[in-house]
């Protein structure tokens, strides 16, 4: 009987740690797909654009238009070295790592965006975010798909 309690506690502890570990791996795995990951989704706004942009360390650029944006579907290309450097420079010059994690209001009928760069994620609505963040987003959004 004395042996059963320590074994049961060990099983509970390992199960809890295993679950926490799996959750962390899932989040990190999803976020680390690219050096830059930008997602703009419509929220409760039926006419707002819905798309994702990813930039990878090998300079691959992937745009996936989902709804209310052109083009619809996945398009990709390789960024030039100068385009890639300009994006990285934009993040660094605008002190992306010092921004808050969220810039949101209670308004539900506007698009919400998620921006990820090298381990830091920011969730925001355009009207609520600082100019520094708008500058970074503008640089990413102005990349041509073709």
GUZA-342160 format. One record per residue: x, y, z of N, C-alpha, C in turn; residue in one letter; residue number from 1. Coordinates in Angstrom, 3 decimals. Each point is the difference from the previous one (the first is absolute). Example, Ala and Ser with C-alpha at 12.3 -4.5 7.8 and 13.67 -1.06 7.14 Angstrom:
BEGIN
{n.c1 13.190 n.c2 -5.690 n.c3 7.800 ca.c1 -0.890 ca.c2 1.190 ca.c3 0.000 c.c1 0.900 c.c2 1.200 c.c3 0.000 residu A num 1}
{n.c1 -0.350 n.c2 1.050 n.c3 -0.720 ca.c1 0.820 ca.c2 1.190 ca.c3 0.060 c.c1 -0.770 c.c2 1.090 c.c3 0.730 residu S num 2}
This chain:
BEGIN
{n.c1 0.820 n.c2 -1.191 n.c3 0.000 ca.c1 -0.820 ca.c2 1.191 ca.c3 0.000 c.c1 0.867 c.c2 1.260 c.c3 0.000 residu X num 1}
{n.c1 1.091 n.c2 -0.034 n.c3 0.763 ca.c1 0.884 ca.c2 1.163 ca.c3 0.050 c.c1 0.655 c.c2 0.262 c.c3 -1.343 residu X num 2}
{n.c1 0.245 n.c2 -1.026 n.c3 -0.767 ca.c1 0.651 ca.c2 0.130 ca.c3 -1.290 c.c1 -0.951 c.c2 0.551 c.c3 -1.068 residu X num 3}
{n.c1 -1.275 n.c2 -0.232 n.c3 0.136 ca.c1 -0.981 ca.c2 0.434 ca.c3 -0.997 c.c1 -0.111 c.c2 1.520 c.c3 -0.049 residu X num 4}
{n.c1 0.004 n.c2 0.688 n.c3 1.132 ca.c1 -0.125 ca.c2 1.463 ca.c3 0.015 c.c1 1.150 c.c2 0.682 c.c3 -0.740 residu X num 5}
{n.c1 1.275 n.c2 -0.353 n.c3 0.278 ca.c1 1.081 ca.c2 0.650 ca.c3 -0.753 c.c1 -0.077 c.c2 -0.281 c.c3 -1.505 residu X num 6}
{n.c1 -0.393 n.c2 -1.220 n.c3 -0.361 ca.c1 -0.111 ca.c2 -0.330 ca.c3 -1.416 c.c1 -1.126 c.c2 0.808 c.c3 -0.644 residu X num 7}
{n.c1 -1.122 n.c2 0.103 n.c3 0.672 ca.c1 -1.131 ca.c2 0.777 ca.c3 -0.520 c.c1 0.378 c.c2 1.463 c.c3 -0.149 residu X num 8}
{n.c1 0.690 n.c2 0.559 n.c3 0.983 ca.c1 0.433 ca.c2 1.403 ca.c3 -0.080 c.c1 0.976 c.c2 0.209 c.c3 -1.150 residu X num 9}
{n.c1 0.893 n.c2 -0.954 n.c3 -0.194 ca.c1 0.966 ca.c2 0.094 ca.c3 -1.096 c.c1 -0.720 c.c2 -0.027 c.c3 -1.344 residu X num 10}
{n.c1 -0.975 n.c2 -0.878 n.c3 -0.140 ca.c1 -0.755 ca.c2 -0.082 ca.c3 -1.255 c.c1 -0.749 c.c2 1.302 c.c3 -0.261 residu X num 11}
{n.c1 -0.640 n.c2 0.555 n.c3 1.019 ca.c1 -0.726 ca.c2 1.268 ca.c3 -0.151 c.c1 0.967 c.c2 1.112 c.c3 -0.394 residu X num 12}
{n.c1 1.152 n.c2 0.064 n.c3 0.663 ca.c1 0.988 ca.c2 1.046 ca.c3 -0.297 c.c1 0.522 c.c2 -0.134 c.c3 -1.423 residu X num 13}
{n.c1 0.335 n.c2 -1.203 n.c3 -0.416 ca.c1 0.509 ca.c2 -0.203 ca.c3 -1.356 c.c1 -1.060 c.c2 0.312 c.c3 -1.053 residu X num 14}
{n.c1 -1.230 n.c2 -0.377 n.c3 0.273 ca.c1 -1.088 ca.c2 0.302 ca.c3 -0.932 c.c1 -0.190 c.c2 1.503 c.c3 -0.134 residu X num 15}
{n.c1 0.013 n.c2 0.712 n.c3 1.113 ca.c1 -0.160 ca.c2 1.453 ca.c3 -0.015 c.c1 1.147 c.c2 0.648 c.c3 -0.761 residu X num 16}
{n.c1 1.226 n.c2 -0.406 n.c3 0.286 ca.c1 1.160 ca.c2 0.566 ca.c3 -0.697 c.c1 -0.044 c.c2 -0.338 c.c3 -1.477 residu X num 17}
{n.c1 -0.399 n.c2 -1.201 n.c3 -0.325 ca.c1 -0.096 ca.c2 -0.413 ca.c3 -1.389 c.c1 -1.010 c.c2 0.855 c.c3 -0.753 residu X num 18}
{n.c1 -1.162 n.c2 0.247 n.c3 0.607 ca.c1 -1.025 ca.c2 0.836 ca.c3 -0.648 c.c1 0.499 c.c2 1.419 c.c3 -0.190 residu X num 19}
{n.c1 0.624 n.c2 0.567 n.c3 1.033 ca.c1 0.526 ca.c2 1.365 ca.c3 -0.107 c.c1 1.071 c.c2 0.062 c.c3 -1.068 residu X num 20}
{n.c1 0.861 n.c2 -0.999 n.c3 -0.042 ca.c1 1.065 ca.c2 -0.049 ca.c3 -0.982 c.c1 -0.569 c.c2 -0.076 c.c3 -1.408 residu X num 21}
{n.c1 -1.027 n.c2 -0.827 n.c3 -0.208 ca.c1 -0.610 ca.c2 -0.110 ca.c3 -1.320 c.c1 -0.636 c.c2 1.303 c.c3 -0.432 residu X num 22}
{n.c1 -0.651 n.c2 0.707 n.c3 0.903 ca.c1 -0.615 ca.c2 1.283 ca.c3 -0.343 c.c1 1.067 c.c2 0.990 c.c3 -0.437 residu X num 23}
{n.c1 1.088 n.c2 0.062 n.c3 0.734 ca.c1 1.069 ca.c2 0.928 ca.c3 -0.347 c.c1 0.584 c.c2 -0.351 c.c3 -1.364 residu X num 24}
{n.c1 0.202 n.c2 -1.257 n.c3 -0.270 ca.c1 0.558 ca.c2 -0.399 ca.c3 -1.284 c.c1 -0.930 c.c2 0.393 c.c3 -1.137 residu X num 25}
{n.c1 -1.286 n.c2 -0.175 n.c3 0.185 ca.c1 -0.959 ca.c2 0.341 ca.c3 -1.036 c.c1 0.059 c.c2 1.489 c.c3 -0.317 residu X num 26}
{n.c1 0.010 n.c2 0.833 n.c3 1.014 ca.c1 0.037 ca.c2 1.449 ca.c3 -0.219 c.c1 1.280 c.c2 0.398 c.c3 -0.705 residu X num 27}
{n.c1 1.135 n.c2 -0.478 n.c3 0.501 ca.c1 1.283 ca.c2 0.357 ca.c3 -0.599 c.c1 0.082 c.c2 -0.507 c.c3 -1.432 residu X num 28}
{n.c1 -0.457 n.c2 -1.219 n.c3 -0.236 ca.c1 0.035 ca.c2 -0.560 ca.c3 -1.342 c.c1 -0.817 c.c2 0.817 c.c3 -0.979 residu X num 29}
{n.c1 -1.166 n.c2 0.463 n.c3 0.406 ca.c1 -0.854 ca.c2 0.789 ca.c3 -0.879 c.c1 0.618 c.c2 1.360 c.c3 -0.298 residu X num 30}
{n.c1 0.544 n.c2 0.633 n.c3 1.009 ca.c1 0.540 ca.c2 1.345 ca.c3 -0.167 c.c1 1.301 c.c2 -0.006 c.c3 -0.795 residu X num 31}
{n.c1 0.845 n.c2 -0.961 n.c3 0.214 ca.c1 1.329 ca.c2 -0.005 ca.c3 -0.601 c.c1 0.040 c.c2 -0.469 c.c3 -1.444 residu X num 32}
{n.c1 -1.112 n.c2 -0.001 n.c3 -0.686 ca.c1 0.014 ca.c2 -0.426 ca.c3 -1.389 c.c1 0.750 c.c2 0.991 c.c3 -0.891 residu X num 33}
{n.c1 0.125 n.c2 1.220 n.c3 0.411 ca.c1 0.722 ca.c2 0.990 ca.c3 -0.776 c.c1 0.636 c.c2 1.015 c.c3 0.921 residu X num 34}
{n.c1 0.960 n.c2 0.758 n.c3 -0.514 ca.c1 0.617 ca.c2 1.056 ca.c3 0.809 c.c1 -1.019 c.c2 1.117 c.c3 0.204 residu X num 35}
{n.c1 -0.875 n.c2 0.202 n.c3 -1.011 ca.c1 -1.086 ca.c2 0.969 ca.c3 0.090 c.c1 -1.290 c.c2 -0.724 c.c3 -0.360 residu X num 36}
{n.c1 -1.007 n.c2 0.185 n.c3 0.811 ca.c1 -1.312 ca.c2 -0.551 ca.c3 -0.297 c.c1 -1.019 c.c2 1.097 c.c3 0.295 residu X num 37}
{n.c1 -0.792 n.c2 0.334 n.c3 -1.007 ca.c1 -0.994 ca.c2 1.058 ca.c3 0.143 c.c1 -1.340 c.c2 -0.543 c.c3 -0.446 residu X num 38}
{n.c1 -0.988 n.c2 0.117 n.c3 0.857 ca.c1 -1.341 ca.c2 -0.475 ca.c3 -0.329 c.c1 -0.987 c.c2 1.116 c.c3 0.261 residu X num 39}
{n.c1 -0.759 n.c2 0.322 n.c3 -1.019 ca.c1 -1.072 ca.c2 0.976 ca.c3 0.146 c.c1 -1.293 c.c2 -0.746 c.c3 -0.240 residu X num 40}
{n.c1 -0.869 n.c2 0.013 n.c3 0.989 ca.c1 -1.259 ca.c2 -0.707 ca.c3 -0.160 c.c1 -1.155 c.c2 0.899 c.c3 0.348 residu X num 41}
{n.c1 -1.119 n.c2 -0.306 n.c3 -0.585 ca.c1 -1.132 ca.c2 0.917 ca.c3 0.000 c.c1 -0.750 c.c2 0.108 c.c3 1.309 residu X num 42}
{n.c1 0.203 n.c2 -0.894 n.c3 0.923 ca.c1 -0.768 ca.c2 0.035 ca.c3 1.237 c.c1 -1.479 c.c2 -0.070 c.c3 -0.328 residu X num 43}
{n.c1 -0.772 n.c2 0.929 n.c3 0.516 ca.c1 -1.442 ca.c2 0.016 ca.c3 -0.286 c.c1 -0.352 c.c2 0.965 c.c3 -1.124 residu X num 44}
{n.c1 0.993 n.c2 0.461 n.c3 -0.707 ca.c1 -0.208 ca.c2 0.920 ca.c3 -1.121 c.c1 -0.112 c.c2 -0.812 c.c3 -1.294 residu X num 45}
{n.c1 -1.182 n.c2 -0.050 n.c3 -0.615 ca.c1 -0.192 ca.c2 -0.856 ca.c3 -1.174 c.c1 0.756 c.c2 0.448 c.c3 -1.248 residu X num 46}
{n.c1 0.425 n.c2 1.277 n.c3 -0.057 ca.c1 0.679 ca.c2 0.484 ca.c3 -1.202 c.c1 1.492 c.c2 0.235 c.c3 0.198 residu X num 47}
{n.c1 0.513 n.c2 -0.227 n.c3 1.192 ca.c1 1.427 ca.c2 0.217 ca.c3 0.274 c.c1 0.852 c.c2 -1.090 c.c3 -0.645 residu X num 48}
{n.c1 1.229 n.c2 0.339 n.c3 -0.374 ca.c1 0.876 ca.c2 -0.998 ca.c3 -0.626 c.c1 0.421 c.c2 -1.094 c.c3 0.984 residu X num 49}
{n.c1 0.272 n.c2 -1.166 n.c3 -0.563 ca.c1 0.410 ca.c2 -1.151 ca.c3 0.785 c.c1 1.138 c.c2 -0.683 c.c3 -0.757 residu X num 50}
{n.c1 1.229 n.c2 0.100 n.c3 0.520 ca.c1 1.158 ca.c2 -0.579 ca.c3 -0.684 c.c1 1.164 c.c2 -0.195 c.c3 0.962 residu X num 51}
{n.c1 0.982 n.c2 -0.773 n.c3 -0.456 ca.c1 1.233 ca.c2 -0.183 ca.c3 0.773 c.c1 1.203 c.c2 0.285 c.c3 -0.900 residu X num 52}
{n.c1 1.056 n.c2 0.466 n.c3 0.631 ca.c1 1.278 ca.c2 0.219 ca.c3 -0.688 c.c1 1.075 c.c2 -0.625 c.c3 0.886 residu X num 53}
{n.c1 0.889 n.c2 -0.759 n.c3 -0.625 ca.c1 1.130 ca.c2 -0.569 ca.c3 0.742 c.c1 1.280 c.c2 0.270 c.c3 -0.758 residu X num 54}
{n.c1 1.033 n.c2 0.338 n.c3 0.759 ca.c1 1.332 ca.c2 0.183 ca.c3 -0.553 c.c1 0.924 c.c2 -0.945 c.c3 0.758 residu X num 55}
{n.c1 0.733 n.c2 -0.798 n.c3 -0.743 ca.c1 0.865 ca.c2 -1.017 ca.c3 0.588 c.c1 1.465 c.c2 0.443 c.c3 -0.037 residu X num 56}
{n.c1 0.835 n.c2 -0.581 n.c3 0.856 ca.c1 1.427 ca.c2 0.377 ca.c3 0.035 c.c1 0.722 c.c2 -0.192 c.c3 -1.337 residu X num 57}
{n.c1 -0.493 n.c2 -0.894 n.c3 -0.860 ca.c1 0.617 ca.c2 -0.190 ca.c3 -1.318 c.c1 -0.548 c.c2 0.987 c.c3 -1.036 residu X num 58}
{n.c1 -0.738 n.c2 1.046 n.c3 0.489 ca.c1 -0.561 ca.c2 1.083 ca.c3 -0.787 c.c1 -1.252 c.c2 -0.395 c.c3 -0.778 residu X num 59}
{n.c1 -0.528 n.c2 -1.183 n.c3 0.222 ca.c1 -1.264 ca.c2 -0.370 ca.c3 -0.637 c.c1 -1.122 c.c2 0.837 c.c3 0.593 residu X num 60}
{n.c1 -0.860 n.c2 0.474 n.c3 -0.867 ca.c1 -1.131 ca.c2 0.844 ca.c3 0.359 c.c1 -1.266 c.c2 -0.724 c.c3 -0.458 residu X num 61}
{n.c1 -0.945 n.c2 -0.204 n.c3 0.922 ca.c1 -1.235 ca.c2 -0.708 ca.c3 -0.336 c.c1 -1.191 c.c2 0.858 c.c3 0.408 residu X num 62}
{n.c1 -0.867 n.c2 0.264 n.c3 -0.965 ca.c1 -1.238 ca.c2 0.734 ca.c3 0.232 c.c1 -1.138 c.c2 -0.986 c.c3 -0.199 residu X num 63}
{n.c1 -0.946 n.c2 -0.040 n.c3 0.948 ca.c1 -1.170 ca.c2 -0.858 ca.c3 -0.148 c.c1 -1.249 c.c2 0.855 c.c3 0.179 residu X num 64}
{n.c1 -0.645 n.c2 0.334 n.c3 -1.113 ca.c1 -1.229 ca.c2 0.773 ca.c3 0.015 c.c1 -1.176 c.c2 -0.910 c.c3 0.289 residu X num 65}
{n.c1 -0.751 n.c2 0.306 n.c3 1.047 ca.c1 -1.091 ca.c2 -0.867 ca.c3 0.421 c.c1 -1.359 c.c2 0.574 c.c3 -0.412 residu X num 66}
{n.c1 -0.193 n.c2 1.301 n.c3 0.268 ca.c1 -1.310 ca.c2 0.587 ca.c3 -0.278 c.c1 0.117 c.c2 1.516 c.c3 -0.077 residu X num 67}
{n.c1 -0.777 n.c2 0.624 n.c3 -0.881 ca.c1 -0.080 ca.c2 1.464 ca.c3 -0.138 c.c1 1.348 c.c2 0.643 c.c3 -0.317 residu X num 68}
{n.c1 0.817 n.c2 -0.693 n.c3 -0.773 ca.c1 1.314 ca.c2 0.503 ca.c3 -0.381 c.c1 0.398 c.c2 -0.642 c.c3 -1.330 residu X num 69}
{n.c1 0.860 n.c2 0.675 n.c3 -0.739 ca.c1 0.527 ca.c2 -0.566 ca.c3 -1.239 c.c1 1.504 c.c2 -0.168 c.c3 0.145 residu X num 70}
{n.c1 0.560 n.c2 -1.087 n.c3 -0.441 ca.c1 -0.648 ca.c2 -1.173 ca.c3 -0.566 c.c1 -0.485 c.c2 -0.961 c.c3 1.093 residu X num 71}
{n.c1 -0.956 n.c2 -0.820 n.c3 -0.331 ca.c1 -0.460 ca.c2 -1.066 ca.c3 0.885 c.c1 0.898 c.c2 -1.211 c.c3 -0.254 residu X num 72}
{n.c1 0.371 n.c2 -0.684 n.c3 1.051 ca.c1 0.866 ca.c2 -1.174 ca.c3 -0.136 c.c1 1.425 c.c2 0.324 c.c3 0.389 residu X num 73}
{n.c1 0.842 n.c2 -1.003 n.c3 -0.096 ca.c1 1.395 ca.c2 0.141 ca.c3 0.431 c.c1 0.891 c.c2 0.374 c.c3 -1.175 residu X num 74}
{n.c1 0.804 n.c2 1.020 n.c3 0.223 ca.c1 0.989 ca.c2 0.455 ca.c3 -0.981 c.c1 1.327 c.c2 0.134 c.c3 0.737 residu X num 75}
{n.c1 1.087 n.c2 -0.309 n.c3 -0.681 ca.c1 1.302 ca.c2 0.117 ca.c3 0.666 c.c1 1.068 c.c2 0.444 c.c3 -0.980 residu X num 76}
{n.c1 1.063 n.c2 0.510 n.c3 0.564 ca.c1 1.186 ca.c2 0.392 ca.c3 -0.774 c.c1 1.169 c.c2 0.143 c.c3 0.958 residu X num 77}
{n.c1 1.169 n.c2 0.193 n.c3 -0.523 ca.c1 1.185 ca.c2 0.236 ca.c3 0.828 c.c1 0.269 c.c2 1.501 c.c3 0.005 residu X num 78}
{n.c1 0.125 n.c2 0.561 n.c3 1.198 ca.c1 0.310 ca.c2 1.426 ca.c3 0.122 c.c1 1.450 c.c2 0.252 c.c3 -0.388 residu X num 79}
{n.c1 0.262 n.c2 1.185 n.c3 -0.530 ca.c1 1.383 ca.c2 0.384 ca.c3 -0.254 c.c1 0.683 c.c2 0.215 c.c3 1.350 residu X num 80}
{n.c1 1.309 n.c2 -0.003 n.c3 -0.013 ca.c1 0.740 ca.c2 0.230 ca.c3 1.252 c.c1 -0.339 c.c2 1.371 c.c3 0.577 residu X num 81}
{n.c1 -0.160 n.c2 1.000 n.c3 -0.866 ca.c1 -0.298 ca.c2 1.348 ca.c3 0.491 c.c1 -1.417 c.c2 0.074 c.c3 0.595 residu X num 82}
{n.c1 -0.968 n.c2 -0.683 n.c3 -0.596 ca.c1 -1.351 ca.c2 -0.031 ca.c3 0.563 c.c1 0.009 c.c2 -0.657 c.c3 1.382 residu X num 83}
{n.c1 0.692 n.c2 -1.120 n.c3 0.097 ca.c1 0.066 ca.c2 -0.732 ca.c3 1.265 c.c1 0.669 c.c2 0.850 c.c3 1.088 residu X num 84}
{n.c1 1.121 n.c2 0.623 n.c3 -0.346 ca.c1 0.716 ca.c2 0.852 ca.c3 0.965 c.c1 -0.861 c.c2 1.189 c.c3 0.427 residu X num 85}
{n.c1 -0.760 n.c2 0.559 n.c3 -0.942 ca.c1 -0.856 ca.c2 1.149 ca.c3 0.315 c.c1 -1.088 c.c2 -0.385 c.c3 1.007 residu X num 86}
{n.c1 -0.535 n.c2 -1.209 n.c3 -0.124 ca.c1 -1.022 ca.c2 -0.445 ca.c3 0.950 c.c1 0.602 c.c2 -0.163 c.c3 1.389 residu X num 87}
{n.c1 1.130 n.c2 -0.679 n.c3 0.075 ca.c1 0.671 ca.c2 -0.196 ca.c3 1.295 c.c1 0.358 c.c2 1.346 c.c3 0.617 residu X num 88}
{n.c1 0.506 n.c2 0.908 n.c3 -0.818 ca.c1 0.376 ca.c2 1.337 ca.c3 0.471 c.c1 -1.223 c.c2 0.752 c.c3 0.542 residu X num 89}
{n.c1 -1.134 n.c2 -0.139 n.c3 -0.658 ca.c1 -1.222 ca.c2 0.668 ca.c3 0.435 c.c1 -0.408 c.c2 -0.449 c.c3 1.408 residu X num 90}
{n.c1 0.068 n.c2 -1.304 n.c3 0.252 ca.c1 -0.314 ca.c2 -0.525 ca.c3 1.330 c.c1 0.959 c.c2 0.567 c.c3 1.045 residu X num 91}
{n.c1 1.273 n.c2 0.013 n.c3 -0.325 ca.c1 0.997 ca.c2 0.442 ca.c3 0.971 c.c1 -0.046 c.c2 1.506 c.c3 0.235 residu X num 92}
{n.c1 -0.155 n.c2 0.781 n.c3 -1.055 ca.c1 -0.059 ca.c2 1.459 ca.c3 0.153 c.c1 -1.230 c.c2 0.446 c.c3 0.779 residu X num 93}
{n.c1 -1.067 n.c2 -0.757 n.c3 -0.089 ca.c1 -1.229 ca.c2 0.359 ca.c3 0.701 c.c1 -0.128 c.c2 -0.696 c.c3 1.355 residu X num 94}
{n.c1 1.085 n.c2 -0.588 n.c3 0.459 ca.c1 0.074 ca.c2 -0.603 ca.c3 1.342 c.c1 -1.170 c.c2 -0.943 c.c3 0.263 residu X num 95}
{n.c1 -0.202 n.c2 -0.920 n.c3 -0.927 ca.c1 -1.120 ca.c2 -0.931 ca.c3 0.070 c.c1 -0.039 c.c2 -0.763 c.c3 1.326 residu X num 96}
{n.c1 1.159 n.c2 -0.361 n.c3 0.524 ca.c1 0.045 ca.c2 -0.806 ca.c3 1.225 c.c1 -0.452 c.c2 0.773 c.c3 1.237 residu X num 97}
{n.c1 -0.099 n.c2 1.317 n.c3 -0.090 ca.c1 -0.446 ca.c2 0.813 ca.c3 1.128 c.c1 -1.485 c.c2 0.360 c.c3 -0.075 residu X num 98}
{n.c1 -0.662 n.c2 -0.402 n.c3 -1.070 ca.c1 -1.429 ca.c2 0.279 ca.c3 -0.126 c.c1 -0.800 c.c2 -0.874 c.c3 0.965 residu X num 99}
{n.c1 -1.188 n.c2 0.464 n.c3 0.346 ca.c1 -0.907 ca.c2 -0.808 ca.c3 0.813 c.c1 -0.436 c.c2 -1.223 c.c3 -0.794 residu X num 100}
{n.c1 -0.504 n.c2 -0.997 n.c3 0.679 ca.c1 -0.464 ca.c2 -1.220 ca.c3 -0.672 c.c1 -1.357 c.c2 0.170 c.c3 -0.661 residu X num 101}
{n.c1 -0.796 n.c2 0.982 n.c3 0.444 ca.c1 -1.330 ca.c2 0.218 ca.c3 -0.572 c.c1 -0.342 c.c2 1.479 c.c3 -0.077 residu X num 102}
{n.c1 -0.657 n.c2 0.356 n.c3 -1.090 ca.c1 -0.581 ca.c2 1.328 ca.c3 -0.190 c.c1 -1.415 c.c2 -0.241 c.c3 -0.549 residu X num 103}
{n.c1 -0.937 n.c2 -0.216 n.c3 0.906 ca.c1 -1.359 ca.c2 -0.357 ca.c3 -0.396 c.c1 -1.018 c.c2 0.900 c.c3 0.676 residu X num 104}
{n.c1 -1.139 n.c2 0.172 n.c3 -0.673 ca.c1 -1.121 ca.c2 0.725 ca.c3 0.588 c.c1 -1.161 c.c2 -0.975 c.c3 0.151 residu X num 105}
{n.c1 -1.115 n.c2 0.497 n.c3 0.461 ca.c1 -1.194 ca.c2 -0.836 ca.c3 0.123 c.c1 -0.798 c.c2 -0.065 c.c3 -1.292 residu X num 106}
{n.c1 0.454 n.c2 0.704 n.c3 -1.032 ca.c1 -0.694 ca.c2 0.013 ca.c3 -1.283 c.c1 0.180 c.c2 -1.341 c.c3 -0.697 residu X num 107}
{n.c1 -1.093 n.c2 -0.617 n.c3 -0.386 ca.c1 0.055 ca.c2 -1.335 ca.c3 -0.596 c.c1 -0.107 c.c2 0.012 c.c3 -1.522 residu X num 108}
{n.c1 -0.376 n.c2 1.135 n.c3 -0.598 ca.c1 -0.242 ca.c2 0.015 ca.c3 -1.437 c.c1 1.184 c.c2 0.530 c.c3 -0.805 residu X num 109}
{n.c1 1.199 n.c2 -0.160 n.c3 0.527 ca.c1 1.214 ca.c2 0.370 ca.c3 -0.722 c.c1 0.944 c.c2 -1.195 c.c3 -0.036 residu X num 110}
{n.c1 0.894 n.c2 0.015 n.c3 -0.969 ca.c1 0.955 ca.c2 -1.096 ca.c3 -0.146 c.c1 0.972 c.c2 -0.033 c.c3 1.184 residu X num 111}
{n.c1 0.438 n.c2 -1.194 n.c3 0.316 ca.c1 1.006 ca.c2 -0.224 ca.c3 1.041 c.c1 1.213 c.c2 -0.612 c.c3 -0.686 residu X num 112}
{n.c1 1.187 n.c2 0.389 n.c3 0.433 ca.c1 1.230 ca.c2 -0.519 ca.c3 -0.598 c.c1 0.902 c.c2 -0.596 c.c3 1.064 residu X num 113}
{n.c1 0.764 n.c2 -0.991 n.c3 -0.419 ca.c1 1.048 ca.c2 -0.587 ca.c3 0.835 c.c1 1.300 c.c2 0.142 c.c3 -0.761 residu X num 114}
{n.c1 1.021 n.c2 0.513 n.c3 0.666 ca.c1 1.310 ca.c2 0.145 ca.c3 -0.624 c.c1 1.026 c.c2 -0.683 c.c3 0.886 residu X num 115}
{n.c1 0.787 n.c2 -0.874 n.c3 -0.595 ca.c1 1.022 ca.c2 -0.744 ca.c3 0.716 c.c1 1.351 c.c2 0.271 c.c3 -0.643 residu X num 116}
{n.c1 1.003 n.c2 0.249 n.c3 0.839 ca.c1 1.361 ca.c2 0.180 ca.c3 -0.509 c.c1 0.983 c.c2 -0.556 c.c3 1.020 residu X num 117}
{n.c1 0.756 n.c2 -0.981 n.c3 -0.399 ca.c1 1.075 ca.c2 -0.568 ca.c3 0.830 c.c1 -0.376 c.c2 -0.234 c.c3 1.460 residu X num 118}
{n.c1 -1.121 n.c2 -0.624 n.c3 0.235 ca.c1 -0.382 ca.c2 -0.369 ca.c3 1.358 c.c1 -0.934 c.c2 0.970 c.c3 0.711 residu X num 119}
{n.c1 -0.260 n.c2 1.151 n.c3 -0.580 ca.c1 -0.886 ca.c2 0.998 ca.c3 0.615 c.c1 -1.274 c.c2 0.105 c.c3 -0.832 residu X num 120}
{n.c1 -1.144 n.c2 -0.065 n.c3 0.671 ca.c1 -1.285 ca.c2 0.107 ca.c3 -0.694 c.c1 -0.772 c.c2 1.207 c.c3 0.518 residu X num 121}
{n.c1 -0.663 n.c2 0.713 n.c3 -0.918 ca.c1 -0.844 ca.c2 1.141 ca.c3 0.344 c.c1 -1.339 c.c2 -0.186 c.c3 -0.706 residu X num 122}
{n.c1 -1.074 n.c2 0.141 n.c3 0.763 ca.c1 -1.360 ca.c2 -0.089 ca.c3 -0.528 c.c1 -0.599 c.c2 1.402 c.c3 0.077 residu X num 123}
{n.c1 -0.618 n.c2 0.462 n.c3 -1.100 ca.c1 -0.452 ca.c2 1.396 ca.c3 -0.009 c.c1 -1.117 c.c2 0.266 c.c3 -0.993 residu X num 124}
{n.c1 -0.657 n.c2 1.128 n.c3 0.235 ca.c1 -0.923 ca.c2 0.592 ca.c3 -0.961 c.c1 0.682 c.c2 1.273 c.c3 -0.483 residu X num 125}
{n.c1 -0.112 n.c2 0.262 n.c3 -1.265 ca.c1 0.749 ca.c2 1.093 ca.c3 -0.611 c.c1 -0.218 c.c2 1.350 c.c3 0.688 residu X num 126}
{n.c1 -1.226 n.c2 0.301 n.c3 0.393 ca.c1 -0.287 ca.c2 1.288 ca.c3 0.634 c.c1 0.642 c.c2 0.136 c.c3 1.378 residu X num 127}
{n.c1 0.323 n.c2 -1.120 n.c3 0.627 ca.c1 0.526 ca.c2 0.017 ca.c3 1.368 c.c1 1.519 c.c2 -0.062 c.c3 0.082 residu X num 128}
{n.c1 0.672 n.c2 -0.323 n.c3 -1.091 ca.c1 1.449 ca.c2 -0.236 ca.c3 0.092 c.c1 0.805 c.c2 1.274 c.c3 -0.244 residu X num 129}
{n.c1 1.219 n.c2 0.044 n.c3 0.555 ca.c1 0.856 ca.c2 1.174 ca.c3 -0.177 c.c1 0.547 c.c2 0.100 c.c3 -1.427 residu X num 130}
{n.c1 0.460 n.c2 1.184 n.c3 -0.349 ca.c1 0.535 ca.c2 0.251 ca.c3 -1.344 c.c1 1.165 c.c2 -0.928 c.c3 -0.332 residu X num 131}
{n.c1 0.822 n.c2 -0.327 n.c3 0.993 ca.c1 1.133 ca.c2 -0.899 ca.c3 -0.244 c.c1 -0.477 c.c2 -1.331 c.c3 -0.556 residu X num 132}
{n.c1 -1.051 n.c2 -0.529 n.c3 0.585 ca.c1 -0.532 ca.c2 -1.278 ca.c3 -0.451 c.c1 -0.629 c.c2 0.137 c.c3 -1.384 residu X num 133}
{n.c1 -0.661 n.c2 1.110 n.c3 -0.252 ca.c1 -0.591 ca.c2 0.239 ca.c3 -1.320 c.c1 1.076 c.c2 0.031 c.c3 -1.080 residu X num 134}
{n.c1 1.166 n.c2 0.557 n.c3 0.329 ca.c1 1.107 ca.c2 0.046 ca.c3 -0.958 c.c1 0.501 c.c2 -1.384 c.c3 -0.367 residu X num 135}
{n.c1 0.119 n.c2 -0.855 n.c3 0.985 ca.c1 0.437 ca.c2 -1.375 ca.c3 -0.249 c.c1 -1.019 c.c2 -0.724 c.c3 -0.861 residu X num 136}
{n.c1 -1.271 n.c2 0.124 n.c3 0.351 ca.c1 -1.073 ca.c2 -0.672 ca.c3 -0.738 c.c1 -0.048 c.c2 0.494 c.c3 -1.435 residu X num 137}
{n.c1 0.152 n.c2 1.294 n.c3 -0.198 ca.c1 -0.018 ca.c2 0.571 ca.c3 -1.337 c.c1 1.102 c.c2 -0.606 c.c3 -0.866 residu X num 138}
{n.c1 1.172 n.c2 -0.167 n.c3 0.577 ca.c1 1.139 ca.c2 -0.573 ca.c3 -0.743 c.c1 -0.330 c.c2 -1.424 c.c3 -0.457 residu X num 139}
{n.c1 -0.640 n.c2 -0.769 n.c3 0.871 ca.c1 -0.353 ca.c2 -1.377 ca.c3 -0.333 c.c1 -1.123 c.c2 -0.040 c.c3 -1.026 residu X num 140}
{n.c1 -1.032 n.c2 0.807 n.c3 0.218 ca.c1 -1.140 ca.c2 0.000 ca.c3 -0.912 c.c1 0.352 c.c2 0.490 c.c3 -1.393 residu X num 141}
{n.c1 1.042 n.c2 0.811 n.c3 -0.122 ca.c1 0.378 ca.c2 0.544 ca.c3 -1.306 c.c1 0.903 c.c2 -0.923 c.c3 -0.805 residu X num 142}
{n.c1 0.325 n.c2 -1.158 n.c3 0.536 ca.c1 0.759 ca.c2 -0.962 ca.c3 -0.790 c.c1 -0.901 c.c2 -0.538 c.c3 -1.110 residu X num 143}
{n.c1 0.499 n.c2 -0.032 n.c3 -1.197 ca.c1 -0.787 ca.c2 -0.517 ca.c3 -1.124 c.c1 0.064 c.c2 -1.514 c.c3 -0.030 residu X num 144}
{n.c1 -1.128 n.c2 -0.611 n.c3 -0.337 ca.c1 -0.063 ca.c2 -1.445 ca.c3 -0.053 c.c1 0.793 c.c2 -0.517 c.c3 -1.192 residu X num 145}
{n.c1 0.009 n.c2 0.733 n.c3 -1.077 ca.c1 0.669 ca.c2 -0.479 ca.c3 -1.216 c.c1 1.256 c.c2 0.761 c.c3 -0.305 residu X num 146}
